[in-house]
Amino acid sequence: MATKTKKVSLIDDGAMGIYQIADYNERKLKAVYYGLQETWGKTIQAQSQINWNKAQWNEFKSRFVATFGTIKNPRYNVEQMIEYSIKHFNKGLEELLEVNKRTWKQRERWKQQETADA
């Protein structure tokens, strides 16, 4: 005997008006964008076995922007960037979020070190 499955309908939050929020993935756009950028840059850097200087990172970032757009004007949505990341780097949403988190912690340590040295 076949069992009936009940379809779950999406919640219509239109009545929330100004209190509506974007989908979870869309709220993570910035972290996914920078996580993908960092993953790609570090991968290319590792393949070339050369630690990039600031100029090389800036060149890479400008090409990344030409490909993916900017945070304020992205060419692709979060799902597309995650799919790209999975295909090329085997990193999904959670991995990209972790890369972004690690990178921010590293930048904070550098800032603290610069402040201590000044």
Secondary structure, DSSP 8 states (H G I E B T S, - for coil): -------------GGGGGG----HHHHTHHHHHHHHHHHHHHHHHHHHT----HHHHHHHHHHHHHHHB-SSSBSS-HHHHHHHHHHHH---HHHHHHHHHHHHHHHHHHHHHHHHH-
